[in-house]
Amino acid sequence: MEFSAVTPPDSRAGAAARRRQDILTKPTGALGRLEDLSVWVASCQGHCPPRQFERARVVVFAGDHGVARASVSAYPPEVTAQMITNIGAGGAAINVLAEVAGATVRVVDVAVNTDEPAGRYKVRRSSGNIAIEDALSEDEVLAALEVGRRIADEEVDGGADLLIAGDMGIGNTTAATTLIAVLTDTEPVAVVGRGTGIDDAGWSRKTAAVRDAMYRGRRLRSEPVALLRTCGGADLAAMASFCAQAAVRRTPLLLDGLVVTAAALVGDRMAPGARSWWQAGHRSTEPAHTLALDQLGLEPIVDLGLRLGEGTGAAVALPLVRAAIATLASMATFEDAGVSDKAPD
């Protein structure tokens, strides 16, 4: 599967935003990271001052993973389907946080293991157990990639001006950690975290699963689609494609935690340069997440010890991005306010 070339954000709009920051009624750089975020938004929009986001959209990609049967999570596999219902009813953390941030939520069943009728985006019921088998067939990984691209196109065509990728799926941190470990050439013991809160025995089982999956995946480091097929899953493939296509469509995107960032790490290899259209919403407690962020060259906006997924970390970061836009667009300049600029040397 090939993506159209990613064009970089507008450097001229970014430069204009930086110049405007320097004449606002504050010391240069006094708003710290907010200034950098405002420049990024202006660059993405190609306009200075940037416009406030009017249709921020969270898309939660849901899928089960066969490796969950190896007791790598503190929760049973059936929780995935139950949480999809909860998100659909508006009762999950992402629903609450998205409302606060001024975003709406959509959940997509890509590979949930349920008897419910399959929607038009469902690739299969649960991805394979990556510790002992491939996650997907060749046809399935291509179908999952197409799902992600199609959903990104639907959201952008529907007016979304900021996208957030979220995840839901028991066992998905095992697959995500494997992808990151392969792409960063890091040993399992250095990347495996506690996920949903597993104990020492669960951590050992998870580490063994990642080790076994890496044994088959290491040779595919330079083949992103094959790596997703072998060590990823339908939800991760869809997320990777979604993040890549958002960049192709010149739409800014906030990454969430470990699972989304693992998918994005693969997505940037499928669509080189896509990372310039992304910001990292937060840093999770999972060690693999920091490795992936470092590989992408992204600095998280917040670091609050979150480890939930669903898009919650990115949703928490969104009000700060909104604040960055507002300060650049609405603050008075020294000249407009009649305030003296800094004294000459």
Secondary structure, 3 states (H helix, E strand, C coil): CCCCCCCCCCHHHHHHHHHHHHHECCCCCCCCHHHHHHHHHHHHHCCCCCCCCCCEEEEEEEECEHHHHHCCCCCCCCHHHHHHHHHHCCCCHHHHHHHHHCEEEEEEEEECCCCCCCCCCCCCCCECCCCCCCCCCHHHHHHHHHHHHHHHHHHHHCCCCEEEEEEECCCHHHHHHHHHHHHHCCCHHHHCCCCCCCCHHHHHHHHHHHHHHHHHHHHHCCCHHHHHHHHCCHHHHHHHHHHHHHHHCCCCEEECCHHHHHHHHHHHHHCCCHHHHEEECECCCCHHHHHHHHHHCCCCCECCCCCCCCCHHHHHHHHHHHHHHHHHHHCCEHHHHCCCCCCCC
